[in-house]
Amino acid sequence: MSEILEIIMIVSFGASWPLNVIKSYKARTAKGKSLPFLLLIFFGYIAGIASKFLNEAYMASFGEKWYVLFFYFLNLIMVGIDLCLYVRNVNLDKKRDN
Protein backbone atom coordinates (compact mmCIF):
# COMPACT_ATOMS: atom_id res chain seq x y z
CA MET A 1 0.00 0.00 0.00
CA SER A 2 2.84 2.42 0.75
CA GLU A 3 4.20 1.93 -2.77
CA ILE A 4 0.81 2.81 -4.26
CA LEU A 5 0.64 6.00 -2.19
CA GLU A 6 4.19 6.86 -3.21
CA ILE A 7 3.32 6.37 -6.86
CA ILE A 8 0.26 8.60 -6.47
CA MET A 9 2.53 11.29 -4.99
CA ILE A 10 5.15 10.94 -7.73
CA VAL A 11 2.55 10.89 -10.53
CA SER A 12 0.80 13.92 -9.04
CA PHE A 13 4.06 15.87 -8.92
CA GLY A 14 5.07 14.55 -12.31
CA ALA A 15 1.84 15.52 -14.04
CA SER A 16 2.74 19.18 -13.70
CA TRP A 17 6.27 18.94 -15.13
CA PRO A 18 5.39 18.38 -18.80
CA LEU A 19 3.06 21.38 -18.62
CA ASN A 20 5.80 23.42 -16.99
CA VAL A 21 8.32 22.38 -19.66
CA ILE A 22 5.91 23.42 -22.43
CA LYS A 23 5.30 26.75 -20.70
CA SER A 24 9.04 27.36 -20.33
CA TYR A 25 9.64 26.50 -23.97
CA LYS A 26 6.92 28.80 -25.25
CA ALA A 27 7.59 31.69 -22.84
CA ARG A 28 11.22 32.10 -23.98
CA THR A 29 11.99 33.95 -20.75
CA ALA A 30 13.34 32.95 -17.35
CA LYS A 31 11.32 35.63 -15.60
CA GLY A 32 9.19 34.11 -12.89
CA LYS A 33 11.39 31.00 -12.64
CA SER A 34 13.54 30.13 -9.66
CA LEU A 35 16.82 28.32 -10.28
CA PRO A 36 17.24 27.38 -6.58
CA PHE A 37 13.75 25.86 -6.61
CA LEU A 38 14.45 23.81 -9.75
CA LEU A 39 17.78 22.61 -8.35
CA LEU A 40 16.17 21.67 -5.03
CA ILE A 41 13.52 19.60 -6.81
CA PHE A 42 16.16 18.03 -9.09
CA PHE A 43 18.34 16.96 -6.16
CA GLY A 44 15.25 15.81 -4.25
CA TYR A 45 14.47 13.36 -7.04
CA ILE A 46 18.10 12.19 -7.02
CA ALA A 47 17.82 11.57 -3.27
CA GLY A 48 14.57 9.66 -3.80
CA ILE A 49 16.20 7.49 -6.46
CA ALA A 50 19.24 6.88 -4.25
CA SER A 51 16.98 5.92 -1.34
CA LYS A 52 15.35 3.24 -3.50
CA PHE A 53 18.72 1.78 -4.51
CA LEU A 54 19.85 1.75 -0.86
CA ASN A 55 16.62 0.13 0.40
CA GLU A 56 17.35 -3.60 0.61
CA ALA A 57 13.68 -4.56 0.84
CA TYR A 58 12.84 -2.56 -2.28
CA MET A 59 15.78 -3.95 -4.23
CA ALA A 60 14.87 -7.51 -3.21
CA SER A 61 11.49 -7.03 -4.90
CA PHE A 62 12.72 -4.78 -7.74
CA GLY A 63 11.35 -7.11 -10.42
CA GLU A 64 7.85 -6.48 -9.10
CA LYS A 65 8.26 -2.80 -8.16
CA TRP A 66 10.44 -1.33 -10.92
CA TYR A 67 7.65 1.08 -11.88
CA VAL A 68 8.25 3.20 -8.76
CA LEU A 69 11.77 4.06 -9.93
CA PHE A 70 10.47 4.62 -13.46
CA PHE A 71 8.34 7.53 -12.25
CA TYR A 72 11.22 8.99 -10.24
CA PHE A 73 13.45 8.92 -13.33
CA LEU A 74 10.69 10.33 -15.54
CA ASN A 75 10.23 13.29 -13.19
CA LEU A 76 13.99 13.78 -12.93
CA ILE A 77 14.20 13.96 -16.72
CA MET A 78 11.35 16.50 -16.87
CA VAL A 79 13.01 18.71 -14.26
CA GLY A 80 16.32 18.35 -16.11
CA ILE A 81 14.67 19.51 -19.33
CA ASP A 82 13.17 22.47 -17.47
CA LEU A 83 16.63 23.31 -16.11
CA CYS A 84 18.04 23.30 -19.65
CA LEU A 85 15.20 25.54 -20.80
CA TYR A 86 15.91 27.85 -17.87
CA VAL A 87 19.51 28.27 -19.08
CA ARG A 88 18.30 28.83 -22.65
CA ASN A 89 15.76 31.38 -21.48
CA VAL A 90 18.29 33.26 -19.34
CA ASN A 91 20.47 33.59 -22.44
CA LEU A 92 17.50 34.77 -24.49
CA ASP A 93 16.69 37.35 -21.77
CA LYS A 94 20.28 38.63 -21.88
CA LYS A 95 20.17 38.95 -25.66
CA ARG A 96 16.90 40.88 -25.48
CA ASP A 97 18.28 43.20 -22.79
CA ASN A 98 21.32 44.10 -24.91
Secondary structure, 3 states (H helix, E strand, C coil): CHHHHHHHHHHHHHHHHHHHHHHHHHHCCCCCCCHHHHHHHHHHHHHHHHHHHHCHHHHHCHHHHHHHHHHHHHHHHHHHHHHHHHHHHHHHHHHHHC
